[in-house]
Amino acid sequence: MNGEAARFAYDIVCPKSSRHWLHLHFT
């Protein structure tokens, strides 16, 4: 998945408290 699209999707579907670990897994 495109990193930019993924970031956009996470911003919508994931609370910011979860984004930190999602970032670690998907970067």
C-alpha distance matrix in Angstrom:
0.0 3.8 6.2 8.5 7.1 6.4 9.9 11.3 10.6 12.0 14.8 15.8 15.5 16.4 19.7 19.8 21.7 18.7 16.1 17.9 17.1 13.5 13.2 15.1 13.0 9.5 10.7
3.8 0.0 3.8 5.5 5.2 6.0 8.6 9.9 10.5 12.1 14.1 15.6 16.2 17.0 19.9 19.6 21.8 19.3 16.2 17.8 17.8 14.4 13.2 15.5 14.3 10.5 10.6
6.2 3.8 0.0 3.8 5.5 5.0 6.0 8.6 9.8 10.3 12.1 14.4 15.1 15.2 17.6 16.7 18.9 16.7 13.3 14.6 15.0 11.9 10.0 12.6 12.1 8.4 7.8
8.5 5.5 3.8 0.0 3.8 5.4 5.2 6.3 8.7 10.0 10.6 12.8 14.4 15.0 17.2 16.2 19.1 17.4 13.9 15.6 16.7 13.7 11.9 15.0 15.0 11.6 10.9
7.1 5.2 5.5 3.8 0.0 3.8 5.4 5.0 6.2 8.6 9.8 10.9 12.3 13.6 16.4 16.3 19.2 17.1 14.0 16.5 17.2 13.7 13.0 16.2 15.5 12.0 12.6
6.4 6.0 5.0 5.4 3.8 0.0 3.8 5.4 5.0 6.1 8.5 10.0 10.3 11.0 14.0 13.9 16.3 13.8 10.9 13.3 13.6 10.1 9.7 12.9 11.9 8.7 9.9
9.9 8.6 6.0 5.2 5.4 3.8 0.0 3.8 5.5 5.1 6.1 8.8 10.0 9.9 12.1 11.3 14.1 12.3 9.0 11.3 12.6 9.6 8.5 12.2 12.3 9.6 10.0
11.3 9.9 8.6 6.3 5.0 5.4 3.8 0.0 3.8 5.5 5.1 6.6 8.9 10.0 12.2 12.1 15.4 14.0 11.1 14.0 15.5 12.5 12.0 15.7 15.7 13.0 13.7
10.6 10.5 9.8 8.7 6.2 5.0 5.5 3.8 0.0 3.8 5.4 5.3 6.1 8.0 11.1 12.0 14.8 12.7 10.6 14.0 14.7 11.4 12.0 15.5 14.8 12.3 14.1
12.0 12.1 10.3 10.0 8.6 6.1 5.1 5.5 3.8 0.0 3.8 5.3 5.2 5.1 8.0 8.6 11.1 9.0 6.8 10.3 11.1 8.1 9.1 12.6 12.3 10.6 12.4
14.8 14.1 12.1 10.6 9.8 8.5 6.1 5.1 5.4 3.8 0.0 3.8 6.0 5.9 7.2 7.4 10.8 9.9 7.7 11.1 13.0 10.7 11.0 14.7 15.2 13.6 14.7
15.8 15.6 14.4 12.8 10.9 10.0 8.8 6.6 5.3 5.3 3.8 0.0 3.8 5.9 7.8 9.5 12.6 11.6 10.4 14.1 15.4 13.0 14.1 17.6 17.5 15.9 17.6
15.5 16.2 15.1 14.4 12.3 10.3 10.0 8.9 6.1 5.2 6.0 3.8 0.0 3.8 6.9 9.6 11.7 9.9 9.6 13.4 13.9 11.4 13.5 16.6 15.9 14.8 17.2
16.4 17.0 15.2 15.0 13.6 11.0 9.9 10.0 8.0 5.1 5.9 5.9 3.8 0.0 3.8 6.3 8.0 6.1 6.3 10.0 10.7 8.9 11.1 13.9 13.8 13.4 15.6
19.7 19.9 17.6 17.2 16.4 14.0 12.1 12.2 11.1 8.0 7.2 7.8 6.9 3.8 0.0 3.8 5.3 5.5 6.5 9.5 11.0 10.4 12.2 14.9 15.5 15.7 17.5
19.8 19.6 16.7 16.2 16.3 13.9 11.3 12.1 12.0 8.6 7.4 9.5 9.6 6.3 3.8 0.0 3.8 5.3 4.9 7.1 9.7 9.7 10.5 13.1 14.7 14.9 15.9
21.7 21.8 18.9 19.1 19.2 16.3 14.1 15.4 14.8 11.1 10.8 12.6 11.7 8.0 5.3 3.8 0.0 3.8 5.7 6.5 8.3 9.7 11.0 12.6 14.2 15.4 16.6
18.7 19.3 16.7 17.4 17.1 13.8 12.3 14.0 12.7 9.0 9.9 11.6 9.9 6.1 5.5 5.3 3.8 0.0 3.8 5.5 5.9 6.4 8.7 10.4 11.2 12.4 14.2
16.1 16.2 13.3 13.9 14.0 10.9 9.0 11.1 10.6 6.8 7.7 10.4 9.6 6.3 6.5 4.9 5.7 3.8 0.0 3.8 5.5 4.9 5.9 8.5 9.8 10.1 11.3
17.9 17.8 14.6 15.6 16.5 13.3 11.3 14.0 14.0 10.3 11.1 14.1 13.4 10.0 9.5 7.1 6.5 5.5 3.8 0.0 3.8 5.5 5.2 6.5 9.0 10.2 10.7
17.1 17.8 15.0 16.7 17.2 13.6 12.6 15.5 14.7 11.1 13.0 15.4 13.9 10.7 11.0 9.7 8.3 5.9 5.5 3.8 0.0 3.8 5.2 4.9 6.3 8.6 10.0
13.5 14.4 11.9 13.7 13.7 10.1 9.6 12.5 11.4 8.1 10.7 13.0 11.4 8.9 10.4 9.7 9.7 6.4 4.9 5.5 3.8 0.0 3.8 5.4 5.1 6.0 8.2
13.2 13.2 10.0 11.9 13.0 9.7 8.5 12.0 12.0 9.1 11.0 14.1 13.5 11.1 12.2 10.5 11.0 8.7 5.9 5.2 5.2 3.8 0.0 3.8 5.5 5.3 5.6
15.1 15.5 12.6 15.0 16.2 12.9 12.2 15.7 15.5 12.6 14.7 17.6 16.6 13.9 14.9 13.1 12.6 10.4 8.5 6.5 4.9 5.4 3.8 0.0 3.8 5.8 5.8
13.0 14.3 12.1 15.0 15.5 11.9 12.3 15.7 14.8 12.3 15.2 17.5 15.9 13.8 15.5 14.7 14.2 11.2 9.8 9.0 6.3 5.1 5.5 3.8 0.0 3.8 6.0
9.5 10.5 8.4 11.6 12.0 8.7 9.6 13.0 12.3 10.6 13.6 15.9 14.8 13.4 15.7 14.9 15.4 12.4 10.1 10.2 8.6 6.0 5.3 5.8 3.8 0.0 3.8
10.7 10.6 7.8 10.9 12.6 9.9 10.0 13.7 14.1 12.4 14.7 17.6 17.2 15.6 17.5 15.9 16.6 14.2 11.3 10.7 10.0 8.2 5.6 5.8 6.0 3.8 0.0
